[in-house]
Every structure is written in C-alpha cells, then in structure tokens.
C-alpha cells in the first residue's frame, strides 16, 4: 500500500479508536437525518478503476470515503488514551468504519514524505484544504482546494521528474522512490508503495477512471455495483469485496482489522458512520450483499451486530440486507 508497516498501522488504529470516539460529541455534522442511504449511484465511484489496474488488488477491492469537513473538529486526545483499550468500541457497526478511517489517517505520514506535507499537516484542523478523502484500494484521492504552485515547488525540490499531462492533471513521478502524484487545483491523486512497479500507471488509471477513459469497477463488476449502492452516505464510509469468493468465518478480520465474522458468506459489504451534533447520537449503516437469497443468515447478523445500539433495524430484500443502528453518545465513547 504505502511506506508504512501494517502492524504499526493496526497498533495505531487500536490505540486511537477510543480517543477518536471520545472526541466525537458535537463535532460531526448531520448524515443521520437522511431517511435513505441506499439505491442511488454515488459519484465517488467514478474514481474507481477496475481492480486489475491497481497493483496488489487480487480479487478483492477496498474503498473509503471520508467527509473531512465534518471530521475537521475532532479532538486529538490519542495521547491520553494510548495506554488504555477499555474505551475501544467492539461492535463492528461502529468499530469497522473507524478502523478504516484511522488506518487511512496513518497514511498521512507517508504522504508528507511524498511532498504533500502542506496538505496533510492541517488534516485535523478547520483550515484543512481537503473536503473529501477517498481511498481507492491502498491509494488516495483528495478533493478540495490546493495551491498547485506550492506543490509544484515541493516536487521540484524533491527531485521529481518533469510532469506529464493526464487530462487536466499534472502527473509527477519520482525517479528514485515509488511515488506518483497527480495534481490540479481541486484534486490530488497520491500513489505510493514499497513494492509498486509502476505507481504512475496506477495514478493514471485513477485519473482516467474519473475522466471516463477506462472501465470503472462498478461497470465491470455487478457485485461492486451493488455494494457501492447499498450504503451511500455518512461521515465515514467504506466498502470491501473479499479476496476470496465470500467472507469466511475463520478469517475473522481482514488485513486492516475489519471484523467480518458477522458477514460470513456475503460477497460484499459497505458500512458508514455519522454522528449528529444536535442529538449526540451516532447512526451506523451497513449494506450486506450476498450471491443469493439462500446465503443470507439473518440470525448471525443480529447476534454479531448492534449489541451496543439503542435502536437496531435489519431489513432483508432478497439477497441483500440493510442495517441501521442508533447509538447514544455513551455507547460509543467508552
């Protein structure tokens, strides 16, 4: 994915999740008042090229979408919480979206090394230039407002090659490090990874997907199309297709620590989390996609999810299950 140790990422996620939640009261906007989270075709999936275009994507697909304007006011009190695991959420409806976001946030260290420090240093501040952060496999797309001249100066000082043009993006590639960065005034595409053979081709594929110049994953994969439509809103949102045909109970968690046990036999999953600043209630949603109606085991979903929720609703529609759960502040803040 990036120049970080996966074990370090997981350790950081575990130590920080309680702190993130304890700072949530009154700082996340809306989302939970929307009475429908399914059925639409979200615009962010236009950035997702087919898995074959992303090195390291072998059968599975992971994506994330984070509303940074809503998350900008989260308090950073992870140092006070780092020695205690008692406040970590255990309900996968809450813990999974948080884990994905915190793992993504850890990537900021790598992106700063790539010459994006001026963008990443304000990621948790109200002056954050990023409005929306999208994970595409292990790579990132940032939407917002960026000083391209400053970035170009940074890349020049760091020894990047002269940029090539990909649509209206300037694509910078580093001759000695596995870095590729595409920039325009409203978007940055960042690709890095120790084992990447051609990060520039991955960045180009992501840009070309948004331009409609290459096939997108939802156009080539019906399961991905269903997953991306299953849950479409929330401050923290992610979706995942397993590398094997289905999520298996013995796998427990994927490489990023997402608990997939309740979703055994599903072929895809999307989840979101939003916290309403007016009611101090968190709303978690999940869309679980199965290959057929016969594969759905609602008892496993009901027993493995929502234990900490004040309200829990599960609806099955053929081979798909939608879940919405409400949590009081105390239920998620430890």
VOBA-1610 file (N, C-alpha, C; in pm, whole numbers, padded with zeros to 5 digits, always signed):
BEGIN
Unk+00083-00120+00000Unk+00000+00000+00000Unk+00086+00125+00000Unk+00151+00150+00116Unk+00232+00270+00129Unk+00355+00234+00210Unk+00443+00330+00231Unk+00566+00305+00303Unk+00542+00306+00454Unk+00460+00217+00500Unk+00434+00203+00642Unk+00425+00055+00674Unk+00451+00021+00799Unk+00441-00116+00843Unk+00298-00144+00884Unk+00237-00251+00827Unk+00096-00280+00851Unk+00069-00303+01000Unk+00165-00367+01069Unk+00146-00392+01212Unk+00140-00261+01289Unk+00223-00164+01246Unk+00220-00032+01310Unk+00086+00037+01287Unk+00033+00022+01166Unk-00099+00078+01136Unk-00203+00022+01230Unk-00204-00110+01245Unk-00304-00175+01330Unk-00289-00131+01475Unk-00165-00118+01522Unk-00142-00073+01659Unk-00195+00068+01679Unk-00170+00153+01578Unk-00219+00291+01587Unk-00371+00295+01588Unk-00433+00214+01503Unk-00579+00208+01500Unk-00633+00167+01635Unk-00574+00062+01695Unk-00623+00014+01824Unk-00607+00115+01933Unk-00498+00189+01934Unk-00473+00285+02040Unk-00556+00412+02025Unk-00594+00443+01902Unk-00658+00571+01875Unk-00809+00567+01866Unk-00869+00450+01847Unk-01013+00446+01822Unk-01093+00501+01938Unk-01052+00471+02062Unk-01125+00522+02177Unk-01114+00674+02184Unk-00995+00726+02154Unk-00976+00870+02159Unk-01058+00941+02055Unk-01065+00882+01935Unk-01147+00942+01829Unk-01291+00950+01871Unk-01342+00843+01928Unk-01482+00841+01969Unk-01508+00935+02084Unk-01414+00943+02179Unk-01438+01027+02296Unk-01440+01173+02259Unk-01384+01208+02143Unk-01388+01346+02099Unk-01501+01376+02004Unk-01591+01280+01980Unk-01692+01295+01877Unk-01809+01382+01917Unk-01837+01397+02043Unk-01958+01465+02085Unk-01964+01606+02030Unk-02065+01631+01948Unk-02088+01767+01900Unk-01998+01811+01788Unk-01923+01719+01725Unk-01830+01765+01624Unk-01855+01707+01486Unk-01941+01609+01475Unk-01972+01555+01343Unk-02110+01601+01300Unk-02117+01643+01177Unk-02239+01702+01125Unk-02330+01597+01064Unk-02457+01609+01090Unk-02563+01551+01009Unk-02544+01409+00962Unk-02604+01380+00848Unk-02599+01247+00790Unk-02706+01157+00846Unk-02730+01161+00976Unk-02824+01068+01037Unk-02969+01109+01016Unk-02994+01229+00968Unk-03131+01271+00941Unk-03179+01228+00803Unk-03086+01180+00721Unk-03124+01134+00588Unk-03197+01001+00602Unk-03320+00992+00551Unk-03401+00872+00575Unk-03376+00762+00472Unk-03280+00782+00384Unk-03248+00677+00289Unk-03100+00679+00259Unk-03037+00561+00268Unk-02895+00553+00239Unk-02867+00455+00126Unk-02968+00414+00052Unk-02946+00312-00048Unk-03017+00347-00178Unk-02975+00277-00283Unk-03045+00284-00409Unk-02985+00380-00509Unk-02908+00481-00464Unk-02851+00577-00555Unk-02719+00529-00611Unk-02667+00603-00707Unk-02537+00574-00766Unk-02442+00686-00727Unk-02359+00668-00625Unk-02275+00776-00575Unk-02168+00819-00675Unk-02138+00946-00676Unk-02043+00999-00773Unk-01901+00956-00745Unk-01868+00927-00618Unk-01729+00896-00586Unk-01679+00769-00654Unk-01767+00680-00691Unk-01719+00555-00751Unk-01667+00577-00893Unk-01688+00695-00948Unk-01629+00726-01078Unk-01477+00726-01073Unk-01419+00737-00953Unk-01274+00738-00937Unk-01216+00596-00931Unk-01299+00494-00929Unk-01252+00359-00900Unk-01233+00279-01029Unk-01108+00266-01077Unk-01085+00182-01194Unk-01098+00034-01156Unk-01095-00053-01254Unk-01106-00195-01226Unk-00988-00240-01140Unk-01011-00347-01063Unk-00908-00398-00971Unk-00780-00433-01046Unk-00791-00475-01170Unk-00672-00514-01247Unk-00578-00396-01271Unk-00629-00274-01258Unk-00546-00155-01279Unk-00470-00115-01153Unk-00503-00179-01040Unk-00441-00144-00913Unk-00348-00258-00870Unk-00219-00234-00869Unk-00126-00339-00827Unk-00159-00384-00685Unk-00157-00514-00664Unk-00182-00566-00531Unk-00327-00599-00505Unk-00419-00559-00594Unk-00560-00592-00577Unk-00586-00727-00643Unk-00588-00835-00563Unk-00603-00970-00618Unk-00741-01025-00583Unk-00839-00983-00658Unk-00974-01036-00639Unk-01061-00951-00548Unk-01004-00886-00450Unk-01082-00803-00360Unk-01077-00657-00402Unk-01150-00575-00328Unk-01148-00431-00355Unk-01189-00359-00227Unk-01109-00263-00186Unk-01140-00181-00069Unk-01149-00036-00110Unk-01254+00033-00064Unk-01261+00177-00087Unk-01312+00245+00039Unk-01282+00372+00050Unk-01330+00452+00162Unk-01362+00593+00115Unk-01456+00656+00183Unk-01495+00794+00151Unk-01515+00866+00284Unk-01438+00972+00308Unk-01440+01042+00436Unk-01470+01190+00414Unk-01572+01238+00482Unk-01612+01378+00475Unk-01524+01457+00571Unk-01417+01517+00520Unk-01319+01581+00607Unk-01371+01711+00667Unk-01464+01777+00599Unk-01520+01900+00656Unk-01601+01868+00781Unk-01664+01749+00784Unk-01740+01709+00902Unk-01649+01659+01013Unk-01532+01607+00977Unk-01442+01548+01076Unk-01337+01646+01127Unk-01334+01767+01073Unk-01224+01859+01099Unk-01211+01899+01245Unk-01319+01893+01321Unk-01314+01941+01458Unk-01291+01829+01560Unk-01260+01709+01514Unk-01232+01602+01610Unk-01111+01639+01696Unk-01124+01618+01825Unk-01015+01649+01916Unk-00910+01538+01910Unk-00785+01581+01913Unk-00677+01484+01909Unk-00629+01458+02052Unk-00696+01364+02121Unk-00653+01330+02256Unk-00606+01185+02262Unk-00545+01138+02151Unk-00499+01000+02148Unk-00388+00974+02248Unk-00308+01075+02282Unk-00201+01053+02379Unk-00257+01018+02516Unk-00370+01079+02551Unk-00430+01049+02681Unk-00491+00910+02685Unk-00524+00853+02567Unk-00594+00726+02560Unk-00504+00612+02517Unk-00378+00640+02484Unk-00295+00540+02417Unk-00263+00421+02505Unk-00269+00435+02635Unk-00235+00324+02724Unk-00356+00247+02770Unk-00473+00278+02715Unk-00595+00211+02760Unk-00675+00163+02643Unk-00716+00035+02649Unk-00800-00021+02545Unk-00945-00030+02589Unk-00974+00017+02711Unk-01106-00007+02768Unk-01216+00066+02693Unk-01181+00177+02625Unk-01285+00254+02559Unk-01306+00218+02415Unk-01233+00119+02363Unk-01247+00087+02223Unk-01383+00023+02195Unk-01450+00066+02089Unk-01577+00004+02053Unk-01554-00138+02001Unk-01643-00228+02032Unk-01631-00365+01985Unk-01736-00399+01880Unk-01844-00325+01875Unk-01949-00351+01777Unk-01896-00320+01637Unk-01894-00419+01547Unk-01840-00395+01413Unk-01909-00282+01338Unk-02035-00252+01371Unk-02103-00142+01302Unk-02036-00008+01330Unk-01972+00003+01447Unk-01900+00125+01483Unk-01751+00110+01458Unk-01696-00003+01503Unk-01551-00021+01500Unk-01494-00030+01359Unk-01567-00093+01267Unk-01513-00110+01132Unk-01492+00021+01057Unk-01593+00111+01048Unk-01567+00237+00979Unk-01459+00320+01046Unk-01454+00318+01181Unk-01350+00391+01250Unk-01213+00334+01219Unk-01204+00202+01217Unk-01075+00139+01189Unk-01023+00172+01052Unk-01111+00172+00953Unk-01069+00207+00817Unk-01021+00352+00811Unk-01096+00442+00875Unk-01056+00583+00870Unk-00923+00605+00941Unk-00905+00544+01057Unk-00782+00564+01132Unk-00662+00504+01059Unk-00682+00391+00993Unk-00575+00335+00911Unk-00541+00429+00796Unk-00643+00489+00736Unk-00619+00585+00628Unk-00546+00707+00680Unk-00586+00756+00799Unk-00523+00875+00855Unk-00375+00851+00882Unk-00339+00729+00913Unk-00199+00697+00937Unk-00116+00714+00810Unk-00181+00705+00694Unk-00109+00721+00569Unk-00054+00862+00551Unk-00104+00957+00628Unk-00058+01095+00612Unk+00092+01106+00634Unk+00150+01017+00714Unk+00295+01018+00734Unk+00367+00992+00602Unk+00318+00893+00529Unk+00380+00862+00401Unk+00359+00973+00300Unk+00239+01031+00299Unk+00210+01136+00202Unk+00294+01261+00228Unk+00323+01289+00353Unk+00410+01402+00383Unk+00549+01379+00325Unk+00597+01254+00330Unk+00727+01221+00272Unk+00727+01239+00120Unk+00610+01235+00060Unk+00599+01246-00085Unk+00597+01391-00133Unk+00596+01485-00039Unk+00590+01626-00077Unk+00454+01688-00057Unk+00366+01618+00017Unk+00231+01668+00041Unk+00213+01717+00184Unk+00322+01752+00251Unk+00312+01793+00392Unk+00225+01916+00409Unk+00227+02008+00314Unk+00146+02130+00327Unk-00003+02099+00321Unk-00038+01988+00260Unk-00177+01945+00253Unk-00215+01865+00377Unk-00127+01775+00419Unk-00160+01681+00525Unk-00146+01740+00665Unk-00065+01842+00684Unk-00040+01891+00819Unk-00163+01954+00883Unk-00258+01995+00804Unk-00379+02056+00860Unk-00499+01965+00852Unk-00475+01834+00842Unk-00585+01742+00814Unk-00689+01738+00925Unk-00650+01767+01050Unk-00746+01761+01160Unk-00785+01900+01208Unk-00762+02001+01123Unk-00794+02139+01160Unk-00907+02193+01073Unk-00972+02298+01123Unk-01081+02357+01046Unk-01031+02423+00919Unk-00899+02453+00912Unk-00840+02512+00793Unk-00797+02407+00691Unk-00830+02282+00717Unk-00796+02171+00630Unk-00839+02200+00485Unk-00746+02192+00389Unk-00785+02217+00249Unk-00860+02102+00186Unk-00867+01986+00253Unk-00932+01868+00196Unk-01079+01866+00237Unk-01167+01857+00141Unk-01310+01842+00168Unk-01350+01694+00176Unk-01297+01615+00085Unk-01333+01474+00081Unk-01208+01392+00049Unk-01192+01284+00123Unk-01079+01193+00105Unk-01135+01058+00062Unk-01089+01008-00051Unk-01133+00879-00100Unk-01016+00782-00106Unk-01034+00664-00051Unk-00939+00555-00069Unk-00980+00474-00190Unk-00885+00446-00275Unk-00906+00361-00392Unk-00806+00247-00379Unk-00851+00132-00329Unk-00755+00030-00291Unk-00668+00085-00180Unk-00539+00088-00198Unk-00449+00146-00098Unk-00401+00285-00132Unk-00469+00354-00223Unk-00423+00483-00271Unk-00530+00590-00243Unk-00495+00716-00264Unk-00582+00823-00217Unk-00614+00926-00324Unk-00736+00976-00314Unk-00781+01091-00392Unk-00831+01194-00292Unk-00776+01315-00299Unk-00818+01425-00212Unk-00889+01530-00297Unk-01008+01566-00256Unk-01080+01674-00322Unk-01086+01794-00229Unk-01065+01913-00283Unk-01067+02034-00201Unk-01016+02152-00281Unk-00933+02232-00216Unk-00874+02349-00282Unk-00726+02353-00248Unk-00640+02345-00351Unk-00498+02325-00328Unk-00413+02428-00403Unk-00301+02463-00342Unk-00205+02556-00401Unk-00112+02476-00491Unk-00143+02469-00617Unk-00063+02387-00709Unk+00078+02441-00727Unk+00094+02572-00718Unk+00228+02629-00734Unk+00319+02585-00619Unk+00264+02583-00498Unk+00342+02537-00383Unk+00377+02390-00398Unk+00281+02310-00442Unk+00307+02168-00461Unk+00412+02146-00569Unk+00402+02218-00679Unk+00500+02204-00786Unk+00640+02239-00737Unk+00650+02341-00652Unk+00780+02378-00594Unk+00833+02267-00505Unk+00745+02208-00425Unk+00786+02096-00339Unk+00839+01980-00421Unk+00768+01946-00528Unk+00808+01832-00610Unk+00941+01859-00680Unk+00960+01983-00722Unk+01087+02020-00787Unk+01203+02005-00690Unk+01184+02050-00566Unk+01290+02039-00465Unk+01319+01894-00428Unk+01219+01808-00437Unk+01236+01668-00401Unk+01288+01582-00516Unk+01309+01642-00630Unk+01371+01569-00740Unk+01277+01489-00826Unk+01149+01525-00827Unk+01056+01458-00917Unk+01092+01491-01062Unk+01058+01400-01151Unk+01073+01428-01294Unk+00975+01537-01336Unk+01003+01597-01451Unk+00908+01695-01505Unk+00773+01626-01526Unk+00665+01700-01502Unk+00533+01636-01507Unk+00489+01603-01649Unk+00407+01500-01657Unk+00335+01471-01780Unk+00191+01513-01761Unk+00118+01524-01868Unk-00021+01567-01859Unk-00115+01448-01878Unk-00205+01431-01785Unk-00308+01328-01794Unk-00441+01400-01781Unk-00507+01424-01893Unk-00625+01509-01890Unk-00585+01647-01842Unk-00655+01699-01741Unk-00619+01829-01686Unk-00537+01817-01558Unk-00478+01701-01535Unk-00388+01680-01423Unk-00243+01690-01469Unk-00158+01739-01378Unk-00013+01729-01395Unk+00032+01610-01311Unk+00095+01512-01374Unk+00135+01390-01306Unk+00285+01391-01283Unk+00323+01387-01155Unk+00463+01386-01115Unk+00503+01245-01070Unk+00618+01198-01120Unk+00671+01069-01079Unk+00814+01087-01030Unk+00850+01015-00924Unk+00983+01027-00867Unk+01074+00920-00926Unk+01194+00957-00969Unk+01282+00857-01033Unk+01341+00755-00936Unk+01349+00788-00808Unk+01417+00702-00712Unk+01325+00640-00607Unk+01206+00692-00594Unk+01111+00642-00495Unk+00979+00606-00563Unk+00905+00510-00506Unk+00780+00467-00571Unk+00665+00564-00544Unk+00682+00690-00593Unk+00584+00795-00570Unk+00528+00842-00703Unk+00399+00865-00706Unk+00334+00932-00820Unk+00223+01019-00764Unk+00218+01145-00808Unk+00119+01240-00758Unk+00061+01316-00876Unk-00070+01308-00892Unk-00139+01387-00992Unk-00208+01504-00924Unk-00192+01624-00979Unk-00249+01743-00915Unk-00323+01830-01015Unk-00432+01887-00966Unk-00496+02001-01026Unk-00550+02083-00910Unk-00606+02197-00935Unk-00639+02289-00825Unk-00740+02234-00727Unk-00825+02141-00772Unk-00929+02090-00684Unk-00912+01943-00645Unk-00806+01877-00692Unk-00791+01734-00666Unk-00644+01694-00664Unk-00610+01602-00573Unk-00479+01539-00569Unk-00498+01388-00570Unk-00424+01319-00655Unk-00421+01174-00657Unk-00283+01131-00611Unk-00276+01054-00502Unk-00148+01016-00441Unk-00133+00865-00441Unk-00022+00818-00497Unk+00006+00674-00505Unk+00148+00649-00457Unk+00164+00556-00364Unk+00297+00515-00321Unk+00289+00373-00268Unk+00404+00307-00261Unk+00409+00171-00210Unk+00544+00110-00237Unk+00602+00048-00136Unk+00737-00005-00148Unk+00753-00103-00263Unk+00649-00182-00290Unk+00661-00289-00388Unk+00600-00255-00524Unk+00562-00131-00543Unk+00497-00094-00669Unk+00598-00090-00783Unk+00560-00149-00894Unk+00646-00146-01011Unk+00627-00017-01092Unk+00503+00032-01096Unk+00475+00150-01178Unk+00364+00232-01114Unk+00397+00310-01009Unk+00293+00391-00944Unk+00229+00491-01038Unk+00304+00535-01139Unk+00249+00631-01234Unk+00131+00574-01311Unk+00137+00444-01344Unk+00027+00384-01419Unk-00098+00371-01332Unk-00079+00350-01201Unk-00193+00343-01110Unk-00259+00480-01098Unk-00176+00583-01079Unk-00231+00719-01071Unk-00304+00755-01199Unk-00245+00718-01312Unk-00309+00746-01441Unk-00443+00674-01453Unk-00449+00549-01406Unk-00574+00472-01414Unk-00683+00537-01329Unk-00647+00586-01211Unk-00746+00651-01124Unk-00797+00779-01188Unk-00705+00858-01244Unk-00745+00981-01313Unk-00830+00950-01434Unk-00789+00850-01511Unk-00864+00815-01632Unk-01001+00758-01599Unk-01014+00692-01483Unk-01146+00643-01443Unk-01241+00760-01422Unk-01194+00864-01355Unk-01278+00982-01333Unk-01313+01050-01464Unk-01222+01044-01560Unk-01244+01106-01690Unk-01332+01019-01780Unk-01358+00895-01739Unk-01435+00804-01822Unk-01354+00744-01936Unk-01221+00745-01923Unk-01135+00695-02029Unk-01100+00547-02011Unk-01126+00491-01893Unk-01106+00348-01871Unk-01231+00292-01803Unk-01243+00160-01805Unk-01357+00096-01741Unk-01347+00111-01590Unk-01458+00147-01528Unk-01464+00157-01383Unk-01508+00024-01324Unk-01472+00001-01197Unk-01501-00128-01135Unk-01650-00158-01133Unk-01734-00058-01106Unk-01878-00085-01099Unk-01938-00116-01236Unk-01868-00076-01343Unk-01914-00108-01478Unk-01877-00250-01519Unk-01777-00305-01452Unk-01724-00437-01487Unk-01765-00545-01388Unk-01814-00505-01271Unk-01837-00598-01161Unk-01973-00569-01098Unk-02070-00655-01123Unk-02205-00632-01072Unk-02209-00630-00920Unk-02127-00714-00856Unk-02124-00715-00709Unk-02077-00581-00655Unk-01973-00526-00715Unk-01923-00395-00673Unk-02029-00288-00695Unk-02100-00297-00805Unk-02208-00203-00833Unk-02312-00207-00721Unk-02350-00328-00678Unk-02448-00343-00571Unk-02395-00290-00439Unk-02268-00319-00410Unk-02209-00276-00283Unk-02202-00124-00274Unk-02160-00058-00381Unk-02147+00088-00379Unk-02282+00158-00370Unk-02388+00090-00410Unk-02522+00147-00398Unk-02589+00114-00264Unk-02536+00015-00193Unk-02601-00033-00071Unk-02597+00070+00041Unk-02484+00139+00058Unk-02470+00247+00156Unk-02398+00361+00086Unk-02457+00478+00085Unk-02400+00588+00007Unk-02370+00713+00087Unk-02416+00722+00213Unk-02393+00845+00288Unk-02335+00813+00425Unk-02277+00917+00487Unk-02215+00904+00618Unk-02085+00982+00620Unk-02039+01017+00740Unk-01914+01092+00752Unk-01793+01001+00727Unk-01803+00876+00771Unk-01702+00774+00745Unk-01771+00661+00671Unk-01724+00628+00554Unk-01789+00526+00473Unk-01682+00441+00407Unk-01705+00311+00404Unk-01614+00225+00330Unk-01691+00108+00272Unk-01629+00043+00175Unk-01683-00078+00117Unk-01572-00175+00089Unk-01603-00305+00091Unk-01499-00405+00068Unk-01560-00528+00002Unk-01488-00581-00095Unk-01516-00712-00152Unk-01405-00806-00108Unk-01437-00928-00064Unk-01332-01018-00015Unk-01243-01067-00128Unk-01119-01102-00093Unk-01027-01156-00193Unk-01070-01295-00237Unk-01129-01372-00145Unk-01189-01499-00182Unk-01332-01472-00230Unk-01406-01574-00263Unk-01539-01554-00319Unk-01635-01491-00218Unk-01620-01527-00090Unk-01707-01475+00015Unk-01626-01445+00140Unk-01684-01370+00234Unk-01623-01354+00364Unk-01635-01488+00438Unk-01524-01533+00495Unk-01524-01661+00564Unk-01515-01639+00714Unk-01587-01719+00792Unk-01593-01700+00937Unk-01457-01718+01001Unk-01375-01810+00948Unk-01247-01835+01013Unk-01148-01723+00989Unk-01174-01636+00889Unk-01081-01526+00864Unk-01091-01420+00972Unk-01209-01405+01031Unk-01225-01312+01142Unk-01212-01168+01101Unk-01089-01124+01070Unk-01063-00987+01033Unk-00978-00984+00907Unk-00993-00878+00828Unk-00905-00865+00714Unk-00776-00798+00758Unk-00688-00764+00663Unk-00556-00712+00698Unk-00561-00580+00773Unk-00670-00505+00760Unk-00681-00378+00829Unk-00759-00390+00959Unk-00789-00511+01001Unk-00855-00529+01129Unk-01005-00517+01124Unk-01066-00517+01005Unk-01211-00511+00995Unk-01270-00645+01035Unk-01364-00643+01127Unk-01429-00765+01174Unk-01537-00807+01075Unk-01513-00917+01004Unk-01607-00962+00902Unk-01683-01088+00946Unk-01664-01132+01070Unk-01730-01256+01114Unk-01882-01252+01098Unk-01948-01139+01133Unk-02095-01140+01118Unk-02141-01151+00973Unk-02050-01126+00878Unk-02088-01118+00738Unk-02046-01243+00660Unk-02028-01354+00731Unk-01991-01479+00666Unk-02086-01511+00550Unk-02026-01555+00440Unk-02097-01594+00317Unk-02140-01477+00230Unk-02119-01354+00277Unk-02150-01238+00193Unk-02041-01219+00088Unk-02078-01159-00024Unk-01982-01134-00130Unk-01936-00988-00132Unk-01995-00905-00048Unk-01955-00766-00042Unk-02022-00695+00074Unk-01961-00584+00116Unk-02008-00513+00234Unk-01977-00365+00220Unk-02071-00281+00260Unk-02042-00139+00276Unk-02100-00093+00409Unk-02030-00001+00476Unk-02072+00050+00606Unk-02045+00199+00614Unk-02121+00266+00700Unk-02095+00408+00725Unk-02126+00441+00870Unk-02069+00552+00914Unk-02092+00602+01049Unk-02104+00754+01043Unk-02205+00806+01110Unk-02223+00952+01122Unk-02268+00982+01263Unk-02224+01096+01315Unk-02265+01138+01448Unk-02332+01274+01438Unk-02453+01283+01486Unk-02532+01405+01476Unk-02498+01497+01592Unk-02451+01616+01560Unk-02409+01710+01664Unk-02526+01766+01743Unk-02645+01761+01687Unk-02762+01814+01757Unk-02818+01715+01859Unk-02814+01587+01827Unk-02873+01486+01915Unk-02770+01407+01992Unk-02640+01423+01956Unk-02533+01342+02017Unk-02561+01193+02003Unk-02614+01156+01888Unk-02639+01016+01858Unk-02561+00977+01732Unk-02507+00858+01736Unk-02437+00806+01620Unk-02530+00716+01541Unk-02523+00726+01409Unk-02600+00639+01321Unk-02503+00557+01238Unk-02516+00425+01250Unk-02434+00333+01172Unk-02523+00261+01072Unk-02472+00244+00951Unk-02545+00174+00848Unk-02456+00067+00786Unk-02517-00039+00742Unk-02444-00144+00671Unk-02531-00199+00560Unk-02469-00225+00447Unk-02534-00294+00336Unk-02456-00421+00309Unk-02521-00535+00324Unk-02455-00664+00309Unk-02510-00733+00185Unk-02422-00768+00094Unk-02461-00822-00035Unk-02421-00969-00043Unk-02516-01054-00077Unk-02493-01198-00091Unk-02515-01239-00237Unk-02461-01355-00269Unk-02477-01404-00405Unk-02620-01448-00432Unk-02686-01504-00331Unk-02824-01547-00347Unk-02897-01533-00214Unk-03028-01533-00220Unk-03110-01521-00100Unk-03085-01637-00004Unk-03052-01754-00056Unk-03030-01871+00029Unk-02906-01856+00117Unk-02814-01765+00080Unk-02690-01747+00157Unk-02709-01656+00277Unk-02818-01584+00284Unk-02840-01487+00391Unk-02871-01560+00521Unk-02798-01522+00626Unk-02823-01578+00760Unk-02846-01460+00854Unk-02971-01419+00865Unk-03002-01300+00945Unk-02971-01321+01093Unk-02983-01444+01143Unk-02954-01470+01284Unk-02810-01433+01318Unk-02718-01464+01227Unk-02576-01433+01250Unk-02553-01282+01251Unk-02621-01212+01163Unk-02609-01066+01161Unk-02665-01005+01289Unk-02779-01053+01332Unk-02843-00997+01452Unk-02764-01027+01578Unk-02701-01143+01584Unk-02625-01179+01705Unk-02487-01114+01707Unk-02433-01082+01590Unk-02298-01027+01585Unk-02290-00877+01574Unk-02404-00810+01559Unk-02404-00666+01536Unk-02504-00597+01630Unk-02476-00471+01663Unk-02574-00389+01733Unk-02588-00414+01880Unk-02495-00487+01942Unk-02509-00517+02084Unk-02507-00390+02170Unk-02439-00288+02123Unk-02426-00164+02199Unk-02526-00057+02153Unk-02613-00092+02058Unk-02703+00007+01999Unk-02829+00025+02084Unk-02881+00148+02084Unk-03010+00174+02149Unk-03126+00140+02058Unk-03103+00144+01926Unk-03203+00104+01827Unk-03133+00023+01719Unk-03200-00080+01670Unk-03140-00167+01569Unk-03249-00214+01474Unk-03225-00194+01343Unk-03324-00235+01244Unk-03254-00309+01131Unk-03304-00427+01099Unk-03248-00510+00992Unk-03360-00542+00894Unk-03333-00517+00766Unk-03430-00543+00660Unk-03364-00627+00551Unk-03431-00734+00511Unk-03380-00817+00403Unk-03463-00795+00277Unk-03394-00780+00166Unk-03459-00768+00036Unk-03389-00864-00058Unk-03441-00985-00065Unk-03379-01087-00149Unk-03241-01122-00100Unk-03139-01100-00183Unk-03001-01134-00149Unk-02924-01018-00087Unk-02995-00914-00046Unk-02929-00801+00018Unk-02995-00772+00153Unk-02912-00728+00247Unk-02960-00692+00380Unk-02914-00551+00412Unk-03004-00468+00460Unk-02969-00333+00505Unk-02989-00325+00656Unk-02895-00261+00722Unk-02897-00249+00868Unk-02878-00103+00905Unk-02954-00056+01000Unk-02934+00078+01056Unk-02945+00067+01207Unk-02849+00126+01276Unk-02845+00120+01422Unk-02814+00258+01477Unk-02874+00290+01589Unk-02853+00418+01655Unk-02782+00394+01788Unk-02686+00480+01817Unk-02608+00468+01939Unk-02612+00599+02016Unk-02633+00591+02145Unk-02620+00708+02230Unk-02472+00739+02246Unk-02440+00864+02281Unk-02300+00904+02293Unk-02223+00811+02386Unk-02283+00774+02499Unk-02214+00690+02595Unk-02186+00551+02541Unk-02264+00506+02443Unk-02246+00374+02388Unk-02122+00363+02303Unk-02074+00475+02248Unk-01960+00471+02159Unk-01838+00542+02213Unk-01852+00615+02324Unk-01738+00690+02375Unk-01663+00616+02484Unk-01712+00499+02523Unk-01642+00424+02625Unk-01655+00488+02759
//
